[in-house]
């Protein structure tokens, strides 16, 4: 997820104190560990009724719709799926795999995949290459997984790409490293920090600023991420300043002042951080009275969260414009969005951030992979399962602007159309409908040359 470093920590009922607790938990879990979850995953008892639908979200869709045999527990041989995810102070992506676990629990309670329960093995890492490589071998050689699904990680795509290619594995994830989009054996449901930042900068450029200041967390891959916004700004003839900040941020006041000074009164500031880090910068700007000292503020996808909108308050209404890779749960409530909310309510007690980008990405990864595995005839092996994943095409869903495809391409950027949201009295609402991210970014241009451009259409509002 972003990046960001990838995705959101969200939403109603989650205060900043809760996010601090999450960070402390991540700090305590400092060693790589493998855990699994499947048919036995426990539902969240506090937020679901016996009917299996999410009353709190206004959902009329029962969780039984996640499987082909409603109410029938899967009892066959488990299909083992693996994932590797970053979990460390300042960068905790555990909401992604936790949502996949929740979705798999729902599938398993409603027939499984052709009668087989799905079992997710999770390896957490702290951005240590040797640790990530060892995690991959653990999943293959010890846990005997047949697919790698749901990788929310800063480095995994870089470290393990050659290993997956050797084994014939086509991983699916929501990562950050360049290889998540630029190699044949990896495809993501998210846009990643580069292309999400492209979208945020693209909206800012449409407002005709005299300058763009792009700032991001100082994590691996900052040069690769910044190259996209730089290409868009160059094509528009607008100067851009690229900055990095160490996270967690210790002096938000100085950061906010520096950004405003660098942008000037007609400049546009774009942030690329996780929500807690972006929040401290924006709150510092508000405390110092800086929110109106520039033409506008932008942010990559992780800021697309009601948690941030509520914490900022009405002073930021229509002043912050966030790239949204996925549709807003506040603006859209079709059957698929309702199922997502219902699954979180019944099975997602471990998803600390609740409704938001991380969990939406986890939902899509779980759904796409489960749908693909339903097409497998015969034994579930690395060969049969990964052939099914690679063959995913035109997977229409309510959370993205275009159908999702894997395909036999040398690079994969299947999510390359999105929209812009903005805070409005504690919620993130749509400011601009679906648009194609600019092919001024040479990576976007390269992908469209081999894969074409799926039409960008507005998802149903429900």
N, C-alpha and C positions, 0 to 999 in steps of 0.2 A: 501499500500500500504503500509517494508518494513520495528523502521523501521522508520524505514526507513523513515523517519521511514517508509514509504511505497513507493513511486513511483516518477514520474518525473515531473519537472516543466518547461518544455522544451522550446523552440526550436528556429528555425530560426526567427529572428526578435525580440526575447525576450532577452533583456539585463539584467544585474544584477539589474539595477535600477528598472526594471519592477517587479522583484521578491521582492525587498524591498517594493514596493507599495503594493503587494499582502499581505506581512506580516503585513503591517500597517493596511490594511483593516481588516485582521483577528483579529488584536488587538482591533479594534473598535467594532467588533461584538462579545462582550464578554458574552452575555447572550444567553441561549438556546432559539431557536425560531423554529417555524414550518412554512414551506412555501410549496406551492404546485405548480406544473406546469404540463401542459398536452397539449391538442390540441392547446391551444392558445400561446404556446411558440413561441417567435419571432425569425426569422432567423437572421443571421449576414449579414447585408446589404453590408458590405464592401468587403466581400470575396467570394461572389457567384453570378453567373449570373442567368438569368431567366430560363435557361435550367435545373438547379438543379444539375449540375455536377461541380466538382472541377477542374477548369482549371489550377490553380496554382500548383496542385500536379501532373499534367499530367494524371488525372483520365479520363477514358472513361466510367465510370459507373455512371449512374444517381441515384440521391437519391431516385427516385421513386421505385427502386428495394428493398427498405427496407420494403415494405408492399405488401399485396396480391391484392390490388385494386389501381393501380397507378393513382394518381391525384384525388382520391375520399376521401374527408374529412370524418373521422369517426364521427358519430353523435349519437351513442347509449349511453347507460348508462356507465359512466366512470368506469374503473377498477382501484381501488385505491391501490397503492403500496407505502410502506413506507421504509425509510432508515434513519440510524443514523450515523453521521459522525463527526470526530474530526476536529475542526477548532479553532486554537489558535495560538498565536505567536510562531514561530519555527516549528509548525506542522499543516499545512493547507492542508486537503485532499479534498477540495471542488471541485477540477477538476473531481473527480470520479462521484459524483452525478450530476454535471453539464453536464457531457457527457451522462449520462443516460437520463437526461432531453432532451438533443439534439436528441438522438436516438428515444425516445418516440415521440417527436414532428414530426420526420420524419415518423414514423409508423402511427401516427394519421392523417397525411396529405395524406397517401396512403392506406386508408382502415381500419386502426386500427387493433385490434385483433378481428376477426369475427365481424367487424363493431363497436366495442367498443373502445373508446379512452383510452389510458393509462395515468394515472395521478400520478405523483410522489410527495409524501409528504416528505419533508426533515427536519430532526431535527439535529441541530448542538450542540455539547457539548464541554466542556473544561476539559475532563477527570475527572469529578466529578461523583462518583458512583450513588449518589442519583439523580443527573440530568439525567443520562443515563437511570436509571430505570423509571423515570417519563416520559422520552421521549417515551419509549416503550409503556407505558400505554396510552399516548396521541395518539399515532398512532393507537392503537387498539380501544380504547374506544371513542375517539372523531373524529378522521379522518376516522375510519372504513376501514382501509386497510385490504386487504386479503392476502398480502404477504410482506415479508421483503427482499428487493433486493438492493444490492449495498452498503453494510455496509463497509465504510472505516474508521476504528475507532481503537483507542489504547486499549480500555477497553470493548467495547460493548459485544463481545462474552462472556467475563467472567461474566458480570453483568446480562445479559438477558437470558442465556441459559436455565435455569429452567423454565422461563416464556414461552419461545417459545415451549419447550417440553410439557408443560401443555396444550398449545393451539393447538398443532399439527402443528406448523409452522416450515418449513425447510428453514432457511434463507440462502441467497447466498450473498457473499461479497468478499472483498479484504482487510482483516483485518490484525491485528498484534498479538492480544492476543492468548495464547496457545489454548483456547477453540474453536477458529475458525477452527482448524484442528483436535482436539482430542475428539470431541463430536459428537453424532449422528445427531444433528439437525442444523449443520452448515457446509457449504462447500464453498470453496474459489476458485476463478479463479487464484489468485496469489499464490506464494509459501510462502509468509510471510517472515519476517526477518530471521527466523531460517533456513529455507530450502534454501532461496536465499544466505544467508551467507555460508551455506554448500557448495553450488555450487561454490562460489567465492574462498573459502578455498580449495576445491577439485582441482580447476584449479591451484592454487598456489602450492599445494603439488605435482602436476604432473611435476613441474619445479625443483623439488628436492632441496628446500631450507633447510638450517640447522635449521631454526626456523620460526615460524609464530607468528605475533603479530596481534591480533584481537581487534579492538576498535569500540565502538558503542556509540550512544547517550544514556544518562542516563535517560531512560524512563521506565515505568512499564514493567516487563517481561525480563529484561536483562539476568537474570540467565537462564531462559528457552531458550532464543535465543543462548547464548554462549555455551549451552550444546551440540548443534549439531556440530559446528566446533571443539569443544574439543574432541568429539567422533571420528571424522574423523582424527584429528591429532594423537590421541592415536593409532588408528588402523594403521597409517602409521609410527609410531615410531618417530614422529617429535614433539619436545617440542612446546608448545603454551603459549603465554602470553595474558591474557584477560584484557582489559582496558575499562573504560567508561569516557565520557566527557559530562559535562552539555551543553545544547543548549539553546539559541544561543551561539556559541563559541565566547568568548571575546578575547582570546590570542592565535590566531592560530599559531604564531611562536613557542611558547612554546610547543604546542601540536605536531607540526611537528617534532621538535627537539627530543622530548621524544620518539616518535614512531620510528624514525630512530635509536636513541641510543639503544632502547630496541630490535630492530630487528637485528642490526649488518649488516655488508657488504654482508653476504650471506643469510639474512633473507627476509621474505615476509610480507608486511603490508597489512591487509585487513580492509577496512572501511565499516561501516554500518550506514549511515546517509542519510538524505534528500539531494538533490543536492546542495542547497545553503551552507549547513554546510560542506559537503564533499569538495566543491569547495574552501572554504576559507582555509582548511587544505592543499589541494594540491597546491594552489597558494602560500601559505606561504612556503611550501617545495621548490617550484621553485624559489621564491625570495631569499631563503637562499642557493640555490644551492644543495639541498638535494635529488633531484629526482633520481640521480644515485648512491646515497650512500647506497642503499639496492639492493637486487637482483631483486625485483619487487614489484609492488603495485596492489592491487585488491580492488574490491568494490562490494557490493550487488546491486541489481537491480536498485535502484533509480538513480545511476550514469549513467545508460544507456540512455543518453540524449544528443542530439546535442548541447543543451545549454551549457552543461559542456564541451564538446569537443571543441566548439568554444572559450569559455572563457579561456580554458587552452592553446590553441594554439599548434603549431607543436612540441614543446619541449616534449610533452607527447605522441607523436605518438608511438604506440606499447610499451608503458611503463606502462600503466594502463590497467588492464584486469577486465572487469565487467561481473558479472553474469547477464544473460538476461533471464528473465522468459517468455518474449514475443519476437516475431520476430522483427527485426529492420525495421522500415518503409523506411530506406535508402537502405536496401538490398532486400526488398520484395515489390512487387506492384501488387499482384494478384487481382482478382475482389473484394474479401472481404476487402483487405487492401485499395483498391480504394474507396469502399463504406464508410469505416471509415473516410478517408480523406475528402470525399465529404460531409458527414454529419457534420463534424467539420466545414468545410468551410461555409456551408449554415445555420446551426442551432447552432453552437458552440461558439457564441460570448462571452459566460460567461466562457469558458474554458481557463483560463489565461495562462496555460502552453502549450496549443496547442498540437501538436503531441508528444506523449510520453507514458510512462508506465501508469500513472494515467488514461489518457483518453482511452488508449487501454483496460485497465481493465474494465472501465465503459462501453465501447462498447460491450465487450464480455458478461458482466453481463446483459446488456439490451437485447442483441440479444438472449442469451440462455433463458432468462425468457420469452421474447415475443414469441419465437418459441414454448416453452413448453405450454404457455397459448393458443396458436392456437389449441392445441389438446383437450382442455376442451369441453365437451359436456354438455349443460345445463347451469345453473346459475354459476356465478363466485363467489365462496365462499371460505373461508379459507380452507375448506376441499378439494374442487375440485382443487383449484389452487395449493395447496401445494402437493397434490398427483401428479400433473403434474410435478412440480419442482423436486420432489424426484425421479421421473421416468426418468429424463434426463440421457441418456446414449449415448456413442459414438458420442458426438457432435463435429464433425470435424470442424476445423477452421484453418485459415492461420497464426494465431498469436501464436499458441502453438505447441510444438513438438509432442503432443500426443492428441488423442480425449479426451474430457472432460466428466466426468460422476459424477452423484450425488450418487444414490444407497442407499441401506439399510444397510450401514456399521456403526460400532460403532465409527469410526473415518473417516475423509475425508482429503486426501492429493492428489486430482486428478491431480494436476499439479506437477509432480515430475521428469520431464525431461526438460532440457533446454540447453543453449549454452552460449558461452562467446563472448563478443564484446570488441573492443579496439578503442581508438581515432585514427583517420586518417585524418589530415588536416580539422578539424572542423566537422567531421561526426563520428558516431559510426559504425564500420564495424565488420563483423563476424571474430573472431579469431579462434573459434573452433565450429564445428557443434554440432547437438543435441546429448546429452549424458544423461544417467540416473544418477540422484543424488545418491550418495553412500548410500547403506543400512547399512553402518557402523553407521549411525545415527539410533538409535533404533526405533524412531518414523516412519521413512521411512520403516524400516523392518516390523514393525507391520502393517502398511497399506498394504504393498504388500502381506502380509500373508493372509489377508482377501479379498482383491480386485484384486490381481494379478498385473501384470505390463503391462500397455498398451505399444505397441511398440513405440519407439521414432523414428520418421521419419522427414526428412527435409521438412518444409513447402514450397509451391511453391514460386518461386521468381517473377512470373508474367512477 
